C-alpha cells in the first residue's frame, strides 16, 4: 500500500535516451527486489527488468535487451531504469514496484505490494 515515487518520464525522439528514477520516501527498499513494468491502454502490465538487493538482475522483456539497464543505489533508496535507443514501440506508462516478501525477482505484478504512480514515456518524432 505504500507508494513509490517515480520521475524522469517525458517525450523523446526515436533513438534518444531517458533515465527513470524510483524512490521510496517513507521506507527502505534495500532488501526488496524491485521491478520496472510498463503498460499501454488495453494491454496487461508487463515486467521489463528486475533487480535484487544484491544487485543481480533479471530481464523479463526480450525487446529491451542491450538497450535498457536497471540499477539501484541502496544508500539513496533509489532504483533506476536507463533506456537507450528508444523506439515508438517503447511508448507507455512505466511503473516501478517493490516486493517486501521475496528475495528473488518475480515476473508477476501481483507479487509486488508497493507501487509507483506511473510515469508516461512517449517516443515520437
C-alpha positions in Angstrom: 0.0 0.0 0.0 2.9 2.4 0.5 3.8 4.4 -2.5 7.0 4.7 -4.5 7.8 7.9 -6.4 8.9 7.9 -10.0 10.4 10.6 -12.2 12.2 11.0 -15.5 9.5 10.3 -18.0 8.6 12.5 -20.9 8.7 13.0 -24.6 11.8 11.8 -26.5 12.6 11.3 -30.2 13.3 7.9 -31.6 16.9 6.9 -30.9 17.0 9.0 -27.8 17.5 8.1 -24.2 15.8 8.6 -20.8 16.6 7.6 -17.3 13.8 6.9 -14.9 14.2 7.1 -11.2 12.1 5.5 -8.4 12.5 6.2 -4.8 10.8 5.3 -1.5 10.4 8.4 0.6 8.8 6.6 3.6 10.6 3.3 3.9 13.7 1.4 3.0 13.8 -0.9 -0.1 17.4 -2.1 0.2 16.2 -5.7 0.9 13.4 -5.7 -1.7 13.5 -7.0 -5.2 12.4 -4.1 -7.5 10.9 -4.4 -11.0 10.1 -2.0 -13.7 6.8 -2.6 -15.5 5.1 -0.9 -18.4 1.6 -0.8 -19.7 -0.3 0.5 -22.8 -4.1 1.0 -22.9 -6.0 -2.2 -23.4 -3.0 -4.4 -22.6 -1.9 -6.1 -19.4 1.1 -4.8 -17.5 4.4 -6.4 -18.4 7.6 -6.8 -16.5 10.7 -5.3 -18.0 13.7 -5.7 -15.7 14.2 -6.6 -12.1 17.0 -6.0 -9.6 17.5 -7.8 -6.3 19.1 -6.3 -3.2 22.4 -8.0 -4.0 22.5 -6.4 -7.5 21.6 -9.4 -9.6 19.2 -8.6 -12.5 16.6 -10.4 -14.5 15.3 -9.5 -17.9 11.7 -10.2 -18.5 11.1 -8.4 -21.8 13.3 -9.6 -24.6 12.7 -6.5 -26.8 14.8 -4.3 -24.4 17.9 -6.4 -24.3 21.0 -4.4 -24.9 19.0 -1.2 -24.7 17.7 -0.9 -21.2 19.6 -1.3 -17.9 18.3 -1.5 -14.4 20.4 -0.4 -11.4 20.0 0.6 -7.8 21.6 2.7 -5.2 20.5 1.3 -1.8 22.2 4.2 0.0 19.9 6.6 -1.8 16.9 4.2 -1.6 16.5 4.5 -5.4 16.3 2.3 -8.4 16.9 3.5 -12.0 15.9 2.4 -15.5 18.3 3.7 -18.2 16.7 3.5 -21.6 18.7 3.9 -24.8 17.9 3.7 -28.5 14.2 4.3 -27.8 11.6 3.4 -30.4 7.9 4.3 -30.7 7.1 0.8 -29.5 8.6 1.7 -26.1 5.8 4.3 -25.6 3.8 3.5 -22.5 3.3 4.2 -18.8 6.2 2.9 -16.8 5.9 1.7 -13.2 8.3 0.6 -10.5 7.3 -1.9 -7.9 8.8 -3.5 -4.8 8.3 -6.9 -3.3 8.6 -6.9 0.5 8.3 -10.6 0.9 10.6 -12.4 -1.6 14.3 -12.1 -2.1 14.1 -13.1 -5.8 12.6 -11.5 -8.9 9.0 -12.5 -9.7 7.6 -11.5 -13.2 4.0 -11.3 -11.9 2.5 -8.0 -10.9 0.6 -9.4 -8.0 3.8 -10.4 -6.3 4.5 -6.7 -5.7 2.9 -4.8 -2.8 4.5 -1.4 -3.3 3.9 0.6 -6.5 4.8 3.9 -8.0 2.1 6.1 -9.6 3.5 5.5 -13.1 5.3 7.9 -15.5 4.5 8.4 -19.1 7.2 7.8 -21.7 6.4 8.9 -25.3 8.7 8.2 -28.1 7.8 10.2 -31.2 9.3 12.4 -33.8 
